[in-house]
Amino acid sequence: MKQRDPDLLLFHAPLLRQGMTTPKAMRDVLVALAPATLASMWFFGLSAVLILASCIGGAVAAEWLFADRQARAESLRDASGVLTGLLLGLTLPPGLPLWMAFLGGFIGIALGKVIWGGLGQNLFNPALLGRAFLLATFPIAMTTWVPAVTDGGFLQVYPGNLALPFMQVQIDAMSSATPLGLMKFEQEVTPLTNLMFGKTTGSLGETSGLLLLLGGVFLWLRRDLDWRIPISILLTVMVFSAILGLFDADRFPSPLFSVFSGGLLLGAIYMATDPVTSPVTPKGAWIFGIGTGVLVMLIRVFGGLPEGVMYAILLMNAATPLIDRYTQPRVFGRGGDSE
């Protein structure tokens, strides 16, 4: 009786394969951001739609313009330009002129990705680089905040959105401070429920802390992010805030206020975890997250600006190659520095 040979499949290396691809990871992040994006449209109406569309349009235009003709379709198919534009749009004020939003998306891809050699080679997060460019170039427009639209006002557009390029920006008559600004300069505390559900003034991505957390859980379940980075950032901010509260609870924000206010959740979950611009080792991820959290609190408490998430992540992006260098595990079978 002849014994049947087992079924064997022969493949070339690598033998261990994962179903995760770059386009799939990008789409997962887009899905995770969908609830918060819809919330921004609910609170800020048509202006949110126009801002996000302008940022995505600028990013995609840069992708198409600078890509090789043979690789244009593939470059657009990976959805990195769409994600960069969406993330940038969620960091912008609702009343920003649309041409600035488009320019920010274009610069984010051109200087944050293409100039470094393309996807996977950039040092800084492209969306945050685009925002840094806009904040340095148009500081007044980038720090002018408008309240949410009233009931039934979805189709209303903030006058600032329609400002002509390179002309004086028309500032909306009604403006208000963000929760971080109120806390820093007026010691006025915004109710935690408003921060969690998005009933606050701020950028489009400050719409709802709970929805941002929900998207983060989705990405964790899909194994699209290193959980050590957001956890270390949030824990560091909470511990830093708790220590400051022991000295002056009226002046310094509570740990939960520090977590749910501003763009911390958006930055910690969706930007700091960018696999290209963050460390690849577990120890490096903890160092990166703790450093980001400390910088956020230093800027918020002792700096001139109420928010510091963008600068904290960009500074730690610059330190990522150094962190990777000193946290790489030793090669098996090799000795110490003498070898």
Salt bridges, closest charged atoms under 4 A:
ASP28 OD2 - ARG222 NE 3.14
GLU63 OE2 - LYS113 NZ 2.46
GLU74 OE1 - ARG77 NH1 2.63
ASP226 OD1 - ARG228 NH1 2.94
GLU307 OE1 - ARG300 NE 2.90
